[in-house]
């Protein structure tokens, strides 16, 4: 059997797609089984409403957190940051790791770690969102960065 150039191109494309899918599955598997992550946040966008007027600002505030004892079977994890430690809800949904925190005052924090490496690293992309309100003031902040597997 002779493989013609168009057929060869098709086979190369199929091989590339299978290789990419296997790599993506490997990243998802690595993240899915991670028990501890150290996340560094390097950029932030803050939206604030004061008396109904919106302002948006972008910062390059840096921060970090460790997410430890991640147990997707139990749906739990522990966050350790500069403000202390807290228990979280953890789940694997839509091919990503989702960590939820409801602070004692009712504020919500959602951290999503995606099974994709940040360019030039072997660290996963992370996006974290926080929302809160006090009287006529409402605010939300979204931070982004990367997470390294610690175990």
C-alpha positions in Angstrom: 0.0 0.0 0.0 1.3 3.4 -1.0 0.5 6.4 1.2 -0.1 9.5 -0.9 0.9 13.0 0.4 -2.7 14.0 1.3 -3.1 10.8 3.2 0.2 11.2 4.9 -0.9 14.7 6.0 -4.1 13.3 7.4 -2.2 10.7 9.4 0.2 13.3 10.8 -2.8 15.4 11.8 -4.4 12.4 13.6 -1.1 11.6 15.3 -0.8 15.2 16.5 -4.4 15.3 17.8 -3.9 12.0 19.7 -0.7 13.3 21.2 -2.3 16.6 22.2 -5.3 14.8 23.7 -3.0 12.4 25.7 -1.0 15.4 27.0 -4.2 17.2 28.0 -5.5 14.1 29.7 -2.2 13.7 31.5 -2.4 17.3 32.8 -6.0 16.8 33.9 -5.0 13.6 35.7 -2.1 15.3 37.4 -4.3 18.2 38.6 -7.2 15.8 39.5 -4.9 13.8 41.8 -3.0 16.8 43.4 -3.3 16.9 47.2 -1.6 20.3 47.6 -1.1 23.3 45.5 0.8 26.5 46.0 -0.8 29.3 44.0 0.7 32.7 43.2 -1.5 35.5 42.0 0.2 38.3 39.9 -2.6 40.4 38.4 -6.0 41.6 39.6 -9.0 43.5 38.3 -11.3 45.1 40.9 -14.8 46.3 40.1 -16.4 48.6 42.7 -19.9 50.1 43.0 -20.4 53.1 45.3 -23.9 54.5 45.3 -24.5 52.8 42.0 -21.4 54.3 40.2 -18.9 51.8 38.9 -15.2 52.0 38.9 -12.8 49.4 37.5 -9.1 49.2 38.2 -6.4 46.8 37.3 -3.6 46.1 39.7 -0.5 44.0 39.8 -0.9 43.1 43.4 0.9 39.9 44.3 -0.4 37.3 46.7 -0.3 33.6 47.4 -2.2 30.8 49.0 -1.6 27.1 49.6 -4.5 24.7 49.1 -3.8 21.6 51.1 -5.5 18.3 52.0 -7.5 18.4 48.7 -9.9 15.4 48.8 -12.3 15.3 45.9 -13.9 12.2 47.3 -15.0 14.0 50.4 -15.3 17.3 48.6 -13.0 19.2 51.0 -9.8 21.1 51.1 -7.9 23.6 53.3 -6.7 27.1 52.3 -3.7 28.6 54.0 -3.0 32.3 53.3 -1.8 35.5 54.8 -5.1 36.0 56.6 -5.1 32.6 58.2 -6.5 29.2 57.3 -10.0 28.0 56.3 -11.9 24.9 55.2 -13.2 24.8 51.7 -15.5 22.8 49.5 -13.6 21.1 46.6 -15.0 19.6 43.4 -13.9 18.4 40.0 -16.4 19.9 37.5 -16.2 20.8 33.8 -12.6 19.5 33.6 -11.2 21.8 36.3 -10.7 22.0 40.1 -13.1 24.2 41.8 -12.6 25.5 45.4 -15.4 27.4 47.2 -15.1 29.4 50.4 -17.9 31.2 52.2 -16.3 33.6 54.7 -17.9 34.0 58.2 -19.4 37.4 57.0 -21.0 35.7 54.0 -18.5 36.8 51.3 -17.8 34.2 48.6 -14.5 33.2 47.1 -14.3 30.9 44.1 -10.9 29.6 43.0 -10.7 27.6 39.7 -7.5 25.7 38.7 -7.4 24.7 35.1 -5.5 21.7 33.7 -3.5 23.9 31.4 0.0 25.1 32.0 0.9 28.8 32.0 3.1 29.4 29.0 6.7 28.5 29.7 6.0 26.7 33.0 4.8 23.5 34.5 2.3 25.3 36.7 -1.5 25.3 36.2 -3.5 28.4 35.4 -5.6 29.7 38.3 -8.4 32.4 38.5 -9.9 33.5 41.8 -13.0 35.6 42.3 -14.1 37.3 45.5 -17.4 39.2 45.9 -18.7 41.3 48.9 -21.1 44.0 49.8 -21.5 46.5 52.6 -24.5 48.8 52.5 -24.4 50.8 49.3 -20.9 49.5 48.5 -20.5 46.3 46.4 -17.2 45.0 45.0 -15.7 42.1 43.2 -12.1 41.2 42.5 -10.6 38.6 40.1 -7.0 37.5 40.5 -5.0 35.4 38.1 -1.8 33.5 38.3 -0.5 29.9 38.5 -0.4 26.9 40.8 2.4 24.5 41.4 1.7 20.9 42.6 3.4 20.4 46.0 3.1 16.6 46.3 
